[in-house]
Amino acid sequence: MELERLHGTLEAGFARVDGSLALLVQRSDQTDKQLADMESRLDALERARWPLASIAALTASVGLMLAVWELAGR
């Protein structure tokens, strides 16, 4: 009788622990998925951003050349 009650208590405890572990695994999987998504979004932003510096440098160079050309023309 006492062993049966102890067995039932242990079984219920293991079921709770198993459920908690399953929930933790699910949350971990969701976190991994979100992290992978954010990494891919960051990579896309970094790839899209590099031409901006090149365009800014090119615009500055053209502006400088135009200024020098105007000064040389006077």
N, C-alpha and C positions, 0 to 999 in steps of 0.2 A: 504494500500500500504506500509506504513512505517512499520507496524507490520509484514507484509510478508517478507520484507527485513531483519528485525531484526531476525525473525524466521529462515530464511535461513542462516544468519550469525552464529547464535547460533548452528544450526544443523551442519554446516561445522566445527565449533570449537569443538563441542562434538565428531565429527567423527575423528578429528585429535588427540584429547586427548585419545579416545578409541584405535586408532591405536598405539599411543605411549605406552599406558598401555599394550597392547597385546605384543608389542616388548619387554618391560621390563619383563613381565612374562616369555616370551620365553627365554630371556637371563638368567633369574634367574633359570629356569629349567635346562638349559645347565650347568650353574655353579654348581648347586646341583649335577648333574650327574657326572661332572668332579671331584668334591670333593669326592663323594662316590667311584669313580674309584681309585682316588689317595689313599684314606684310605685303600681300599682293597689291593692295591699294596704294601703299607707300611706294612700292617699286614703280607702279604706274605713274604716280605723281613725280617721282624723281626722274623718270625717263621723259616726261612731258616738260619738265622744267629746264633741262639743259639748253635748249635752243634760245631761251630768253637771255641768258648771259651773252651768247654769241651775237644775237640780234642787237643787244645794247652796245656791245663793243664795236660792231660794224657801224651802227648809227653814229656813235661817238667819233669813229675814225672818219666817216664821211663828213661829219660836221667840222672836224678839225681841218680836213683837206679843203673844204669849201672856204673856211676862214682864212687859211694860208693863201689860197688862190685869190681871194678878194683882196687881201693885203698886198700880194705881189702885183696885182693889177693896178694899184694906185700909183 
